[in-house]
């Protein structure tokens, strides 16, 4: 499988590994299938993310295309995401546990789950897959139809697939199908206390 490179366009202001520049979120996917073994490699990377007190609050529910679970997950997406995610190989729902195992609240459950998501996304890119996170879905329907219990937060969905042809996307999405840039560090990182106004 080809590795999806974004660093040809992206340029870092400080020296970093290209793994961070190469990861981006294409929408063009081929419609091919992904094996459970290949998918488990991505989940294994997520497994090793850091978390407060090693709580590991992330939970992932998934459906592979052409399986009985696929329609249930696909129908959670809003229409604008269905347009391109129909060609993905797997759909994921990412959930976080709000407490530690002793029942005490975990303030960083979403933060820690985000670390697991990033591990998964980076491993997916290294393995030659498209990995695209989404907030465009019905959160309440996801909770009810996938039986998410109280005490867990529905965080996001993601589509995983093999890179497809940009030309197969609608024109308005083709225009967006390239790695984007980031804000400058001077807009997001500050030494010392908060000073207003911050951009």
RAKAZI-V372781 format. One record per residue. N is the residue number from 0. RES is the residue in one letter. PSI is psi in whole degrees, 0 to 359 (999 if undefined). OMEGA is omega in radians with two decimals (* if undefined). D_LAST is the distance of its C-alpha to the last C-alpha in whole Angstrom. Layout:
N_RES_PSI_OMEGA_D_LAST / N_RES_PSI_OMEGA_D_LAST
This chain:
0_X_141_3.13_40 / 1_X_143_3.01_38 / 2_X_137_-3.07_35 / 3_X_107_-3.03_32 / 4_X_131_3.05_30 / 5_X_348_-3.01_26 / 6_X_346_3.09_26 / 7_X_332_-3.13_28 / 8_X_317_-3.07_25 / 9_X_141_3.09_22 / 10_X_126_3.12_22 / 11_X_149_3.08_20 / 12_X_340_3.12_19 / 13_X_159_-3.03_21 / 14_X_120_3.08_24 / 15_X_166_3.09_24 / 16_X_143_-3.11_27 / 17_X_345_3.11_27 / 18_X_327_-3.10_28 / 19_X_330_3.11_24 / 20_X_328_-3.09_24 / 21_X_334_-3.12_27 / 22_X_123_3.00_25 / 23_X_185_-2.96_24 / 24_X_74_3.06_25 / 25_X_160_3.03_28 / 26_X_339_-3.10_29 / 27_X_114_3.13_33 / 28_X_155_-2.96_35 / 29_X_342_-3.05_39 / 30_X_3_3.10_40 / 31_X_167_-3.12_42 / 32_X_158_3.06_43 / 33_X_136_-3.13_42 / 34_X_159_3.09_44 / 35_X_323_3.13_44 / 36_X_315_3.12_44 / 37_X_321_3.13_41 / 38_X_322_3.13_39 / 39_X_331_3.08_40 / 40_X_321_3.11_39 / 41_X_318_3.11_35 / 42_X_328_3.11_36 / 43_X_320_3.09_37 / 44_X_318_3.11_34 / 45_X_324_-3.10_32 / 46_X_329_-3.03_35 / 47_X_14_3.09_34 / 48_X_152_3.07_30 / 49_X_153_3.06_29 / 50_X_156_-3.12_29 / 51_X_127_-3.13_30 / 52_X_26_-3.11_33 / 53_X_38_-3.08_34 / 54_X_331_3.14_34 / 55_X_63_-3.01_33 / 56_X_353_-3.07_32 / 57_X_144_3.00_31 / 58_X_141_-3.13_34 / 59_X_125_2.98_34 / 60_X_143_-3.08_36 / 61_X_160_3.03_37 / 62_X_132_3.03_39 / 63_X_148_-3.13_41 / 64_X_154_-3.14_42 / 65_X_29_3.00_45 / 66_X_168_-3.09_46 / 67_X_335_-3.13_47 / 68_X_342_-3.03_43 / 69_X_310_-3.09_41 / 70_X_324_-3.13_42 / 71_X_315_3.14_40 / 72_X_317_-3.10_37 / 73_X_322_-3.10_37 / 74_X_353_3.04_37 / 75_X_337_-3.04_34 / 76_X_148_3.00_32 / 77_X_166_-3.00_31 / 78_X_323_-3.09_32 / 79_X_332_3.08_30 / 80_X_331_3.09_30 / 81_X_328_-3.10_34 / 82_X_318_-3.08_34 / 83_X_329_-3.09_33 / 84_X_348_3.08_33 / 85_X_339_-3.13_37 / 86_X_10_3.10_38 / 87_X_165_-3.13_36 / 88_X_333_-3.14_38 / 89_X_149_3.04_37 / 90_X_136_-3.10_35 / 91_X_144_2.91_33 / 92_X_123_-3.08_32 / 93_X_128_-3.02_30 / 94_X_151_3.07_30 / 95_X_145_3.10_30 / 96_X_128_-3.00_32 / 97_X_350_-3.05_31 / 98_X_165_2.92_33 / 99_X_171_-3.12_35 / 100_X_338_3.10_38 / 101_X_3_3.09_40 / 102_X_350_3.14_38 / 103_X_145_-3.12_35 / 104_X_143_3.05_32 / 105_X_110_-3.12_29 / 106_X_336_-3.02_26 / 107_X_21_-3.09_25 / 108_X_319_3.12_27 / 109_X_319_3.11_24 / 110_X_312_-3.13_22 / 111_X_321_3.13_26 / 112_X_327_3.04_26 / 113_X_325_3.09_23 / 114_X_320_3.11_25 / 115_X_319_3.10_28 / 116_X_316_-3.14_27 / 117_X_319_3.07_25 / 118_X_314_-3.13_28 / 119_X_316_-3.11_30 / 120_X_318_3.13_28 / 121_X_318_3.11_28 / 122_X_321_3.09_32 / 123_X_315_3.12_32 / 124_X_316_3.11_31 / 125_X_330_-3.13_33 / 126_X_359_3.08_36 / 127_X_17_3.14_35 / 128_X_154_2.90_34 / 129_X_132_3.05_31 / 130_X_116_-3.02_29 / 131_X_114_3.11_27 / 132_X_154_-3.07_25 / 133_X_144_2.90_25 / 134_X_359_-3.11_24 / 135_X_75_3.09_26 / 136_X_172_-3.10_29 / 137_X_103_-3.08_31 / 138_X_318_-3.11_30 / 139_X_321_3.09_33 / 140_X_322_3.09_35 / 141_X_316_-3.14_34 / 142_X_313_-3.06_35 / 143_X_315_-3.03_38 / 144_X_336_3.12_40 / 145_X_10_3.00_39 / 146_X_41_3.12_40 / 147_X_122_-3.07_37 / 148_X_165_3.00_38 / 149_X_152_-3.13_36 / 150_X_3_3.08_34 / 151_X_143_3.13_32 / 152_X_128_3.02_29 / 153_X_117_-3.02_29 / 154_X_308_-3.01_26 / 155_X_171_2.96_26 / 156_X_165_3.07_28 / 157_X_149_3.04_29 / 158_X_137_3.12_31 / 159_X_139_3.11_33 / 160_X_184_3.06_35 / 161_X_143_-3.05_37 / 162_X_132_3.11_35 / 163_X_197_-3.13_37 / 164_X_127_3.10_37 / 165_X_324_-3.08_34 / 166_X_344_3.12_36 / 167_X_350_3.10_37 / 168_X_156_2.99_34 / 169_X_155_-3.07_34 / 170_X_318_-3.07_32 / 171_X_335_3.07_29 / 172_X_330_3.08_28 / 173_X_323_-3.14_30 / 174_X_335_-3.10_27 / 175_X_0_-2.98_25 / 176_X_67_3.05_27 / 177_X_154_3.13_25 / 178_X_135_3.14_23 / 179_X_171_-3.10_19 / 180_X_184_3.10_17 / 181_X_159_3.04_14 / 182_X_155_3.08_10 / 183_X_151_3.11_11 / 184_X_330_3.13_11 / 185_X_345_3.09_9 / 186_X_347_-3.00_6 / 187_X_347_-3.06_8 / 188_X_131_-3.05_11 / 189_X_137_3.08_11 / 190_X_131_3.10_15 / 191_X_195_-3.06_16 / 192_X_165_3.08_15 / 193_X_130_3.09_11 / 194_X_124_-3.13_10 / 195_X_149_-0.09_9 / 196_X_140_3.01_6 / 197_X_130_-3.10_4 / 198_X_999_*_0
